[in-house]
Amino acid sequence: MLKDCSPEELSYLSTSFAVAIAKGQDIHSLRVLCSFFTNVIATLNVIINQQALIDHHRHRRFDE
């Protein structure tokens, strides 16, 4: 679903999501949410890198 969105649509969706979850939250809660999503992003980047390494290894093995 998200891969079909334009950069403008992704920006709008992310802003809308952030505004929706921030509504009614105090500053401390918002900082906790920010930390949580930062960790989610870091974990997703690790997963992406692992998948890229696995894909590279598979393609290299088949090319030999």
CHARMM internal coordinates of N, CA and C (Angstrom, degrees):
IC EDIT
DIST 1 N 1 CA 1.4449
DIST 1 CA 1 C 1.5314
ANGL 1 N 1 CA 1 C 111.41
DIST 1 C 2 N 1.3261
ANGL 1 CA 1 C 2 N 117.19
DIHE 1 N 1 CA 1 C 2 N -53.23
DIST 2 N 2 CA 1.4615
ANGL 1 C 2 N 2 CA 119.84
DIHE 1 CA 1 C 2 N 2 CA -176.72
DIST 2 CA 2 C 1.5212
ANGL 2 N 2 CA 2 C 112.91
DIHE 1 C 2 N 2 CA 2 C -69.53
DIST 2 C 3 N 1.3343
ANGL 2 CA 2 C 3 N 117.10
DIHE 2 N 2 CA 2 C 3 N -27.93
DIST 3 N 3 CA 1.4660
ANGL 2 C 3 N 3 CA 118.41
DIHE 2 CA 2 C 3 N 3 CA -178.52
DIST 3 CA 3 C 1.5246
ANGL 3 N 3 CA 3 C 111.96
DIHE 2 C 3 N 3 CA 3 C -67.51
DIST 3 C 4 N 1.3305
ANGL 3 CA 3 C 4 N 117.05
DIHE 3 N 3 CA 3 C 4 N -17.27
DIST 4 N 4 CA 1.4598
ANGL 3 C 4 N 4 CA 121.20
DIHE 3 CA 3 C 4 N 4 CA 178.86
DIST 4 CA 4 C 1.5241
ANGL 4 N 4 CA 4 C 112.66
DIHE 3 C 4 N 4 CA 4 C -88.70
DIST 4 C 5 N 1.3259
ANGL 4 CA 4 C 5 N 117.74
DIHE 4 N 4 CA 4 C 5 N -4.68
DIST 5 N 5 CA 1.4660
ANGL 4 C 5 N 5 CA 121.74
DIHE 4 CA 4 C 5 N 5 CA -177.71
DIST 5 CA 5 C 1.5280
ANGL 5 N 5 CA 5 C 110.76
DIHE 4 C 5 N 5 CA 5 C -83.24
DIST 5 C 6 N 1.3149
ANGL 5 CA 5 C 6 N 114.80
DIHE 5 N 5 CA 5 C 6 N 146.86
DIST 6 N 6 CA 1.4609
ANGL 5 C 6 N 6 CA 120.16
DIHE 5 CA 5 C 6 N 6 CA 174.17
DIST 6 CA 6 C 1.5308
ANGL 6 N 6 CA 6 C 108.52
DIHE 5 C 6 N 6 CA 6 C -76.65
DIST 6 C 7 N 1.3329
ANGL 6 CA 6 C 7 N 117.62
DIHE 6 N 6 CA 6 C 7 N 164.84
DIST 7 N 7 CA 1.4688
ANGL 6 C 7 N 7 CA 119.62
DIHE 6 CA 6 C 7 N 7 CA 176.61
DIST 7 CA 7 C 1.5350
ANGL 7 N 7 CA 7 C 112.41
DIHE 6 C 7 N 7 CA 7 C -56.88
DIST 7 C 8 N 1.3232
ANGL 7 CA 7 C 8 N 116.53
DIHE 7 N 7 CA 7 C 8 N -37.29
DIST 8 N 8 CA 1.4626
ANGL 7 C 8 N 8 CA 120.14
DIHE 7 CA 7 C 8 N 8 CA 178.76
DIST 8 CA 8 C 1.5241
ANGL 8 N 8 CA 8 C 111.10
DIHE 7 C 8 N 8 CA 8 C -65.86
DIST 8 C 9 N 1.3289
ANGL 8 CA 8 C 9 N 116.55
DIHE 8 N 8 CA 8 C 9 N -41.20
DIST 9 N 9 CA 1.4662
ANGL 8 C 9 N 9 CA 120.30
DIHE 8 CA 8 C 9 N 9 CA 178.54
DIST 9 CA 9 C 1.5269
ANGL 9 N 9 CA 9 C 111.04
DIHE 8 C 9 N 9 CA 9 C -65.78
DIST 9 C 10 N 1.3305
ANGL 9 CA 9 C 10 N 116.83
DIHE 9 N 9 CA 9 C 10 N -41.47
DIST 10 N 10 CA 1.4656
ANGL 9 C 10 N 10 CA 120.09
DIHE 9 CA 9 C 10 N 10 CA 177.65
DIST 10 CA 10 C 1.5246
ANGL 10 N 10 CA 10 C 111.42
DIHE 9 C 10 N 10 CA 10 C -62.56
DIST 10 C 11 N 1.3174
ANGL 10 CA 10 C 11 N 116.31
DIHE 10 N 10 CA 10 C 11 N -40.99
DIST 11 N 11 CA 1.4603
ANGL 10 C 11 N 11 CA 120.65
DIHE 10 CA 10 C 11 N 11 CA 178.17
DIST 11 CA 11 C 1.5234
ANGL 11 N 11 CA 11 C 110.63
DIHE 10 C 11 N 11 CA 11 C -62.58
DIST 11 C 12 N 1.3286
ANGL 11 CA 11 C 12 N 116.36
DIHE 11 N 11 CA 11 C 12 N -44.96
DIST 12 N 12 CA 1.4677
ANGL 11 C 12 N 12 CA 120.82
DIHE 11 CA 11 C 12 N 12 CA 178.78
DIST 12 CA 12 C 1.5251
ANGL 12 N 12 CA 12 C 110.81
DIHE 11 C 12 N 12 CA 12 C -62.71
DIST 12 C 13 N 1.3338
ANGL 12 CA 12 C 13 N 116.98
DIHE 12 N 12 CA 12 C 13 N -45.47
DIST 13 N 13 CA 1.4664
ANGL 12 C 13 N 13 CA 120.56
DIHE 12 CA 12 C 13 N 13 CA -179.66
DIST 13 CA 13 C 1.5255
ANGL 13 N 13 CA 13 C 111.66
DIHE 12 C 13 N 13 CA 13 C -63.01
DIST 13 C 14 N 1.3298
ANGL 13 CA 13 C 14 N 116.82
DIHE 13 N 13 CA 13 C 14 N -43.55
DIST 14 N 14 CA 1.4635
ANGL 13 C 14 N 14 CA 119.35
DIHE 13 CA 13 C 14 N 14 CA -179.05
DIST 14 CA 14 C 1.5268
ANGL 14 N 14 CA 14 C 111.21
DIHE 13 C 14 N 14 CA 14 C -66.95
DIST 14 C 15 N 1.3253
ANGL 14 CA 14 C 15 N 116.82
DIHE 14 N 14 CA 14 C 15 N -39.57
DIST 15 N 15 CA 1.4634
ANGL 14 C 15 N 15 CA 119.97
DIHE 14 CA 14 C 15 N 15 CA 177.40
DIST 15 CA 15 C 1.5189
ANGL 15 N 15 CA 15 C 110.98
DIHE 14 C 15 N 15 CA 15 C -65.41
DIST 15 C 16 N 1.3272
ANGL 15 CA 15 C 16 N 116.53
DIHE 15 N 15 CA 15 C 16 N -44.37
DIST 16 N 16 CA 1.4685
ANGL 15 C 16 N 16 CA 120.62
DIHE 15 CA 15 C 16 N 16 CA 178.74
DIST 16 CA 16 C 1.5221
ANGL 16 N 16 CA 16 C 111.09
DIHE 15 C 16 N 16 CA 16 C -61.44
DIST 16 C 17 N 1.3334
ANGL 16 CA 16 C 17 N 116.84
DIHE 16 N 16 CA 16 C 17 N -41.86
DIST 17 N 17 CA 1.4603
ANGL 16 C 17 N 17 CA 121.46
DIHE 16 CA 16 C 17 N 17 CA 178.62
DIST 17 CA 17 C 1.5274
ANGL 17 N 17 CA 17 C 110.45
DIHE 16 C 17 N 17 CA 17 C -62.54
DIST 17 C 18 N 1.3336
ANGL 17 CA 17 C 18 N 116.50
DIHE 17 N 17 CA 17 C 18 N -46.43
DIST 18 N 18 CA 1.4639
ANGL 17 C 18 N 18 CA 120.65
DIHE 17 CA 17 C 18 N 18 CA -179.56
DIST 18 CA 18 C 1.5269
ANGL 18 N 18 CA 18 C 111.39
DIHE 17 C 18 N 18 CA 18 C -61.71
DIST 18 C 19 N 1.3174
ANGL 18 CA 18 C 19 N 116.96
DIHE 18 N 18 CA 18 C 19 N -43.77
DIST 19 N 19 CA 1.4677
ANGL 18 C 19 N 19 CA 120.73
DIHE 18 CA 18 C 19 N 19 CA 179.19
DIST 19 CA 19 C 1.5235
ANGL 19 N 19 CA 19 C 110.39
DIHE 18 C 19 N 19 CA 19 C -63.28
DIST 19 C 20 N 1.3214
ANGL 19 CA 19 C 20 N 116.81
DIHE 19 N 19 CA 19 C 20 N -41.56
DIST 20 N 20 CA 1.4699
ANGL 19 C 20 N 20 CA 120.67
DIHE 19 CA 19 C 20 N 20 CA -178.74
DIST 20 CA 20 C 1.5285
ANGL 20 N 20 CA 20 C 111.69
DIHE 19 C 20 N 20 CA 20 C -64.42
DIST 20 C 21 N 1.3330
ANGL 20 CA 20 C 21 N 117.98
DIHE 20 N 20 CA 20 C 21 N -43.40
DIST 21 N 21 CA 1.4695
ANGL 20 C 21 N 21 CA 118.68
DIHE 20 CA 20 C 21 N 21 CA -178.11
DIST 21 CA 21 C 1.5280
ANGL 21 N 21 CA 21 C 111.86
DIHE 20 C 21 N 21 CA 21 C -79.13
DIST 21 C 22 N 1.3362
ANGL 21 CA 21 C 22 N 118.10
DIHE 21 N 21 CA 21 C 22 N -21.27
DIST 22 N 22 CA 1.4628
ANGL 21 C 22 N 22 CA 121.11
DIHE 21 CA 21 C 22 N 22 CA 179.64
DIST 22 CA 22 C 1.5261
ANGL 22 N 22 CA 22 C 112.34
DIHE 21 C 22 N 22 CA 22 C -80.59
DIST 22 C 23 N 1.3105
ANGL 22 CA 22 C 23 N 115.97
DIHE 22 N 22 CA 22 C 23 N -20.27
DIST 23 N 23 CA 1.4655
ANGL 22 C 23 N 23 CA 120.19
DIHE 22 CA 22 C 23 N 23 CA -176.02
DIST 23 CA 23 C 1.5303
ANGL 23 N 23 CA 23 C 110.52
DIHE 22 C 23 N 23 CA 23 C -58.59
DIST 23 C 24 N 1.3161
ANGL 23 CA 23 C 24 N 115.63
DIHE 23 N 23 CA 23 C 24 N 123.15
DIST 24 N 24 CA 1.4522
ANGL 23 C 24 N 24 CA 121.36
DIHE 23 CA 23 C 24 N 24 CA 176.92
DIST 24 CA 24 C 1.5204
ANGL 24 N 24 CA 24 C 115.33
DIHE 23 C 24 N 24 CA 24 C 81.32
DIST 24 C 25 N 1.3431
ANGL 24 CA 24 C 25 N 117.72
DIHE 24 N 24 CA 24 C 25 N 2.24
DIST 25 N 25 CA 1.4665
ANGL 24 C 25 N 25 CA 121.12
DIHE 24 CA 24 C 25 N 25 CA -179.05
DIST 25 CA 25 C 1.5330
ANGL 25 N 25 CA 25 C 109.80
DIHE 24 C 25 N 25 CA 25 C -91.39
DIST 25 C 26 N 1.3122
ANGL 25 CA 25 C 26 N 116.32
DIHE 25 N 25 CA 25 C 26 N 145.92
DIST 26 N 26 CA 1.4619
ANGL 25 C 26 N 26 CA 119.71
DIHE 25 CA 25 C 26 N 26 CA 173.95
DIST 26 CA 26 C 1.5334
ANGL 26 N 26 CA 26 C 109.26
DIHE 25 C 26 N 26 CA 26 C -84.08
DIST 26 C 27 N 1.3224
ANGL 26 CA 26 C 27 N 115.83
DIHE 26 N 26 CA 26 C 27 N 172.45
DIST 27 N 27 CA 1.4680
ANGL 26 C 27 N 27 CA 120.61
DIHE 26 CA 26 C 27 N 27 CA -176.10
DIST 27 CA 27 C 1.5295
ANGL 27 N 27 CA 27 C 111.44
DIHE 26 C 27 N 27 CA 27 C -60.61
DIST 27 C 28 N 1.3257
ANGL 27 CA 27 C 28 N 117.21
DIHE 27 N 27 CA 27 C 28 N -41.62
DIST 28 N 28 CA 1.4694
ANGL 27 C 28 N 28 CA 120.27
DIHE 27 CA 27 C 28 N 28 CA -179.57
DIST 28 CA 28 C 1.5273
ANGL 28 N 28 CA 28 C 110.57
DIHE 27 C 28 N 28 CA 28 C -61.18
DIST 28 C 29 N 1.3137
ANGL 28 CA 28 C 29 N 116.54
DIHE 28 N 28 CA 28 C 29 N -45.63
DIST 29 N 29 CA 1.4710
ANGL 28 C 29 N 29 CA 120.47
DIHE 28 CA 28 C 29 N 29 CA 179.52
DIST 29 CA 29 C 1.5226
ANGL 29 N 29 CA 29 C 111.29
DIHE 28 C 29 N 29 CA 29 C -63.31
DIST 29 C 30 N 1.3272
ANGL 29 CA 29 C 30 N 116.59
DIHE 29 N 29 CA 29 C 30 N -38.26
DIST 30 N 30 CA 1.4685
ANGL 29 C 30 N 30 CA 120.03
DIHE 29 CA 29 C 30 N 30 CA 178.64
DIST 30 CA 30 C 1.5274
ANGL 30 N 30 CA 30 C 110.88
DIHE 29 C 30 N 30 CA 30 C -65.59
DIST 30 C 31 N 1.3280
ANGL 30 CA 30 C 31 N 116.96
DIHE 30 N 30 CA 30 C 31 N -37.37
DIST 31 N 31 CA 1.4708
ANGL 30 C 31 N 31 CA 119.70
DIHE 30 CA 30 C 31 N 31 CA 177.38
DIST 31 CA 31 C 1.5239
ANGL 31 N 31 CA 31 C 111.02
DIHE 30 C 31 N 31 CA 31 C -66.21
DIST 31 C 32 N 1.3331
ANGL 31 CA 31 C 32 N 116.36
DIHE 31 N 31 CA 31 C 32 N -38.83
DIST 32 N 32 CA 1.4652
ANGL 31 C 32 N 32 CA 120.03
DIHE 31 CA 31 C 32 N 32 CA 177.20
DIST 32 CA 32 C 1.5259
ANGL 32 N 32 CA 32 C 109.80
DIHE 31 C 32 N 32 CA 32 C -64.06
DIST 32 C 33 N 1.3348
ANGL 32 CA 32 C 33 N 117.01
DIHE 32 N 32 CA 32 C 33 N -44.11
DIST 33 N 33 CA 1.4685
ANGL 32 C 33 N 33 CA 120.52
DIHE 32 CA 32 C 33 N 33 CA 177.61
DIST 33 CA 33 C 1.5258
ANGL 33 N 33 CA 33 C 111.15
DIHE 32 C 33 N 33 CA 33 C -60.98
DIST 33 C 34 N 1.3186
ANGL 33 CA 33 C 34 N 116.38
DIHE 33 N 33 CA 33 C 34 N -41.40
DIST 34 N 34 CA 1.4677
ANGL 33 C 34 N 34 CA 120.65
DIHE 33 CA 33 C 34 N 34 CA 179.10
DIST 34 CA 34 C 1.5232
ANGL 34 N 34 CA 34 C 110.29
DIHE 33 C 34 N 34 CA 34 C -61.85
DIST 34 C 35 N 1.3107
ANGL 34 CA 34 C 35 N 116.85
DIHE 34 N 34 CA 34 C 35 N -44.36
DIST 35 N 35 CA 1.4615
ANGL 34 C 35 N 35 CA 121.04
DIHE 34 CA 34 C 35 N 35 CA 177.86
DIST 35 CA 35 C 1.5249
ANGL 35 N 35 CA 35 C 110.71
DIHE 34 C 35 N 35 CA 35 C -62.48
DIST 35 C 36 N 1.3229
ANGL 35 CA 35 C 36 N 116.34
DIHE 35 N 35 CA 35 C 36 N -43.09
DIST 36 N 36 CA 1.4633
ANGL 35 C 36 N 36 CA 121.26
DIHE 35 CA 35 C 36 N 36 CA 179.16
DIST 36 CA 36 C 1.5259
ANGL 36 N 36 CA 36 C 110.76
DIHE 35 C 36 N 36 CA 36 C -59.01
DIST 36 C 37 N 1.3295
ANGL 36 CA 36 C 37 N 117.08
DIHE 36 N 36 CA 36 C 37 N -50.67
DIST 37 N 37 CA 1.4602
ANGL 36 C 37 N 37 CA 119.74
DIHE 36 CA 36 C 37 N 37 CA -177.34
DIST 37 CA 37 C 1.5275
ANGL 37 N 37 CA 37 C 111.99
DIHE 36 C 37 N 37 CA 37 C -69.61
DIST 37 C 38 N 1.3258
ANGL 37 CA 37 C 38 N 117.62
DIHE 37 N 37 CA 37 C 38 N -30.03
DIST 38 N 38 CA 1.4632
ANGL 37 C 38 N 38 CA 120.29
DIHE 37 CA 37 C 38 N 38 CA 173.98
DIST 38 CA 38 C 1.5233
ANGL 38 N 38 CA 38 C 110.11
DIHE 37 C 38 N 38 CA 38 C -62.53
DIST 38 C 39 N 1.3278
ANGL 38 CA 38 C 39 N 116.35
DIHE 38 N 38 CA 38 C 39 N -42.27
DIST 39 N 39 CA 1.4669
ANGL 38 C 39 N 39 CA 120.34
DIHE 38 CA 38 C 39 N 39 CA 177.75
DIST 39 CA 39 C 1.5247
ANGL 39 N 39 CA 39 C 111.78
DIHE 38 C 39 N 39 CA 39 C -67.12
DIST 39 C 40 N 1.3292
ANGL 39 CA 39 C 40 N 117.13
DIHE 39 N 39 CA 39 C 40 N -37.11
DIST 40 N 40 CA 1.4674
ANGL 39 C 40 N 40 CA 120.47
DIHE 39 CA 39 C 40 N 40 CA 176.39
DIST 40 CA 40 C 1.5242
ANGL 40 N 40 CA 40 C 109.63
DIHE 39 C 40 N 40 CA 40 C -61.25
DIST 40 C 41 N 1.3212
ANGL 40 CA 40 C 41 N 116.83
DIHE 40 N 40 CA 40 C 41 N -45.92
DIST 41 N 41 CA 1.4676
ANGL 40 C 41 N 41 CA 121.14
DIHE 40 CA 40 C 41 N 41 CA -179.79
DIST 41 CA 41 C 1.5282
ANGL 41 N 41 CA 41 C 110.81
DIHE 40 C 41 N 41 CA 41 C -62.44
DIST 41 C 42 N 1.3227
ANGL 41 CA 41 C 42 N 116.62
DIHE 41 N 41 CA 41 C 42 N -42.90
DIST 42 N 42 CA 1.4678
ANGL 41 C 42 N 42 CA 119.86
DIHE 41 CA 41 C 42 N 42 CA 178.94
DIST 42 CA 42 C 1.5230
ANGL 42 N 42 CA 42 C 110.78
DIHE 41 C 42 N 42 CA 42 C -61.78
DIST 42 C 43 N 1.3214
ANGL 42 CA 42 C 43 N 116.94
DIHE 42 N 42 CA 42 C 43 N -41.89
DIST 43 N 43 CA 1.4652
ANGL 42 C 43 N 43 CA 120.71
DIHE 42 CA 42 C 43 N 43 CA 179.06
DIST 43 CA 43 C 1.5203
ANGL 43 N 43 CA 43 C 110.99
DIHE 42 C 43 N 43 CA 43 C -66.20
DIST 43 C 44 N 1.3299
ANGL 43 CA 43 C 44 N 117.15
DIHE 43 N 43 CA 43 C 44 N -41.34
DIST 44 N 44 CA 1.4683
ANGL 43 C 44 N 44 CA 120.02
DIHE 43 CA 43 C 44 N 44 CA 176.98
DIST 44 CA 44 C 1.5240
ANGL 44 N 44 CA 44 C 111.03
DIHE 43 C 44 N 44 CA 44 C -60.84
DIST 44 C 45 N 1.3244
ANGL 44 CA 44 C 45 N 117.51
DIHE 44 N 44 CA 44 C 45 N -39.02
DIST 45 N 45 CA 1.4696
ANGL 44 C 45 N 45 CA 120.66
DIHE 44 CA 44 C 45 N 45 CA 177.70
DIST 45 CA 45 C 1.5216
ANGL 45 N 45 CA 45 C 111.57
DIHE 44 C 45 N 45 CA 45 C -64.69
DIST 45 C 46 N 1.3213
ANGL 45 CA 45 C 46 N 117.59
DIHE 45 N 45 CA 45 C 46 N -38.29
DIST 46 N 46 CA 1.4673
ANGL 45 C 46 N 46 CA 120.79
DIHE 45 CA 45 C 46 N 46 CA 175.94
DIST 46 CA 46 C 1.5226
ANGL 46 N 46 CA 46 C 109.92
DIHE 45 C 46 N 46 CA 46 C -62.84
DIST 46 C 47 N 1.3312
ANGL 46 CA 46 C 47 N 116.91
DIHE 46 N 46 CA 46 C 47 N -44.91
DIST 47 N 47 CA 1.4704
ANGL 46 C 47 N 47 CA 121.33
DIHE 46 CA 46 C 47 N 47 CA 179.53
DIST 47 CA 47 C 1.5236
ANGL 47 N 47 CA 47 C 110.63
DIHE 46 C 47 N 47 CA 47 C -62.00
DIST 47 C 48 N 1.3226
ANGL 47 CA 47 C 48 N 116.94
DIHE 47 N 47 CA 47 C 48 N -43.83
DIST 48 N 48 CA 1.4683
ANGL 47 C 48 N 48 CA 121.24
DIHE 47 CA 47 C 48 N 48 CA 178.45
DIST 48 CA 48 C 1.5272
ANGL 48 N 48 CA 48 C 110.25
DIHE 47 C 48 N 48 CA 48 C -59.15
DIST 48 C 49 N 1.3296
ANGL 48 CA 48 C 49 N 116.54
DIHE 48 N 48 CA 48 C 49 N -46.76
DIST 49 N 49 CA 1.4702
ANGL 48 C 49 N 49 CA 120.32
DIHE 48 CA 48 C 49 N 49 CA -179.47
DIST 49 CA 49 C 1.5226
ANGL 49 N 49 CA 49 C 111.89
DIHE 48 C 49 N 49 CA 49 C -64.53
DIST 49 C 50 N 1.3295
ANGL 49 CA 49 C 50 N 117.06
DIHE 49 N 49 CA 49 C 50 N -39.79
DIST 50 N 50 CA 1.4639
ANGL 49 C 50 N 50 CA 120.05
DIHE 49 CA 49 C 50 N 50 CA 177.59
DIST 50 CA 50 C 1.5245
ANGL 50 N 50 CA 50 C 110.82
DIHE 49 C 50 N 50 CA 50 C -63.59
DIST 50 C 51 N 1.3315
ANGL 50 CA 50 C 51 N 116.92
DIHE 50 N 50 CA 50 C 51 N -44.01
DIST 51 N 51 CA 1.4647
ANGL 50 C 51 N 51 CA 120.00
DIHE 50 CA 50 C 51 N 51 CA 179.26
DIST 51 CA 51 C 1.5193
ANGL 51 N 51 CA 51 C 110.99
DIHE 50 C 51 N 51 CA 51 C -63.92
DIST 51 C 52 N 1.3272
ANGL 51 CA 51 C 52 N 116.94
DIHE 51 N 51 CA 51 C 52 N -38.62
DIST 52 N 52 CA 1.4646
ANGL 51 C 52 N 52 CA 120.10
DIHE 51 CA 51 C 52 N 52 CA 178.26
DIST 52 CA 52 C 1.5272
ANGL 52 N 52 CA 52 C 110.76
DIHE 51 C 52 N 52 CA 52 C -63.79
DIST 52 C 53 N 1.3268
ANGL 52 CA 52 C 53 N 117.08
DIHE 52 N 52 CA 52 C 53 N -41.65
DIST 53 N 53 CA 1.4685
ANGL 52 C 53 N 53 CA 120.14
DIHE 52 CA 52 C 53 N 53 CA 177.79
DIST 53 CA 53 C 1.5231
ANGL 53 N 53 CA 53 C 111.46
DIHE 52 C 53 N 53 CA 53 C -64.61
DIST 53 C 54 N 1.3207
ANGL 53 CA 53 C 54 N 116.94
DIHE 53 N 53 CA 53 C 54 N -42.31
DIST 54 N 54 CA 1.4666
ANGL 53 C 54 N 54 CA 120.79
DIHE 53 CA 53 C 54 N 54 CA 178.50
DIST 54 CA 54 C 1.5216
ANGL 54 N 54 CA 54 C 110.30
DIHE 53 C 54 N 54 CA 54 C -63.34
DIST 54 C 55 N 1.3315
ANGL 54 CA 54 C 55 N 116.87
DIHE 54 N 54 CA 54 C 55 N -45.80
DIST 55 N 55 CA 1.4693
ANGL 54 C 55 N 55 CA 120.47
DIHE 54 CA 54 C 55 N 55 CA 178.81
DIST 55 CA 55 C 1.5235
ANGL 55 N 55 CA 55 C 111.16
DIHE 54 C 55 N 55 CA 55 C -61.36
DIST 55 C 56 N 1.3333
ANGL 55 CA 55 C 56 N 116.49
DIHE 55 N 55 CA 55 C 56 N -43.25
DIST 56 N 56 CA 1.4651
ANGL 55 C 56 N 56 CA 120.49
DIHE 55 CA 55 C 56 N 56 CA 179.16
DIST 56 CA 56 C 1.5293
ANGL 56 N 56 CA 56 C 110.39
DIHE 55 C 56 N 56 CA 56 C -61.74
DIST 56 C 57 N 1.3189
ANGL 56 CA 56 C 57 N 116.38
DIHE 56 N 56 CA 56 C 57 N -43.84
DIST 57 N 57 CA 1.4653
ANGL 56 C 57 N 57 CA 120.86
DIHE 56 CA 56 C 57 N 57 CA -179.96
DIST 57 CA 57 C 1.5305
ANGL 57 N 57 CA 57 C 110.72
DIHE 56 C 57 N 57 CA 57 C -63.90
DIST 57 C 58 N 1.3210
ANGL 57 CA 57 C 58 N 117.35
DIHE 57 N 57 CA 57 C 58 N -42.52
DIST 58 N 58 CA 1.4741
ANGL 57 C 58 N 58 CA 120.76
DIHE 57 CA 57 C 58 N 58 CA 179.08
DIST 58 CA 58 C 1.5188
ANGL 58 N 58 CA 58 C 111.27
DIHE 57 C 58 N 58 CA 58 C -62.13
DIST 58 C 59 N 1.3375
ANGL 58 CA 58 C 59 N 116.72
DIHE 58 N 58 CA 58 C 59 N -46.15
DIST 59 N 59 CA 1.4613
ANGL 58 C 59 N 59 CA 120.15
DIHE 58 CA 58 C 59 N 59 CA -179.17
DIST 59 CA 59 C 1.5227
ANGL 59 N 59 CA 59 C 111.06
DIHE 58 C 59 N 59 CA 59 C -65.93
DIST 59 C 60 N 1.3115
ANGL 59 CA 59 C 60 N 116.22
DIHE 59 N 59 CA 59 C 60 N -37.46
DIST 60 N 60 CA 1.4595
ANGL 59 C 60 N 60 CA 120.11
DIHE 59 CA 59 C 60 N 60 CA 179.13
DIST 60 CA 60 C 1.5240
ANGL 60 N 60 CA 60 C 110.88
DIHE 59 C 60 N 60 CA 60 C -66.23
DIST 60 C 61 N 1.3267
ANGL 60 CA 60 C 61 N 115.97
DIHE 60 N 60 CA 60 C 61 N -38.80
DIST 61 N 61 CA 1.4584
ANGL 60 C 61 N 61 CA 120.71
DIHE 60 CA 60 C 61 N 61 CA -179.64
DIST 61 CA 61 C 1.5260
ANGL 61 N 61 CA 61 C 111.02
DIHE 60 C 61 N 61 CA 61 C -66.15
DIST 61 C 62 N 1.3302
ANGL 61 CA 61 C 62 N 116.51
DIHE 61 N 61 CA 61 C 62 N -39.05
DIST 62 N 62 CA 1.4636
ANGL 61 C 62 N 62 CA 119.82
DIHE 61 CA 61 C 62 N 62 CA -179.32
DIST 62 CA 62 C 1.5247
ANGL 62 N 62 CA 62 C 112.16
DIHE 61 C 62 N 62 CA 62 C -74.82
DIST 62 C 63 N 1.3295
ANGL 62 CA 62 C 63 N 116.70
DIHE 62 N 62 CA 62 C 63 N -25.46
DIST 63 N 63 CA 1.4639
ANGL 62 C 63 N 63 CA 120.46
DIHE 62 CA 62 C 63 N 63 CA 179.98
DIST 63 CA 63 C 1.5207
ANGL 63 N 63 CA 63 C 112.36
DIHE 62 C 63 N 63 CA 63 C -77.55
DIST 63 C 64 N 1.3212
ANGL 63 CA 63 C 64 N 117.13
DIHE 63 N 63 CA 63 C 64 N -19.39
DIST 64 N 64 CA 1.4702
ANGL 63 C 64 N 64 CA 119.68
DIHE 63 CA 63 C 64 N 64 CA -177.06
DIST 64 CA 64 C 1.5031
ANGL 64 N 64 CA 64 C 112.09
DIHE 63 C 64 N 64 CA 64 C -79.32
END
COOR INIT
IC SEED 1 N 1 CA 1 C
IC BUILD
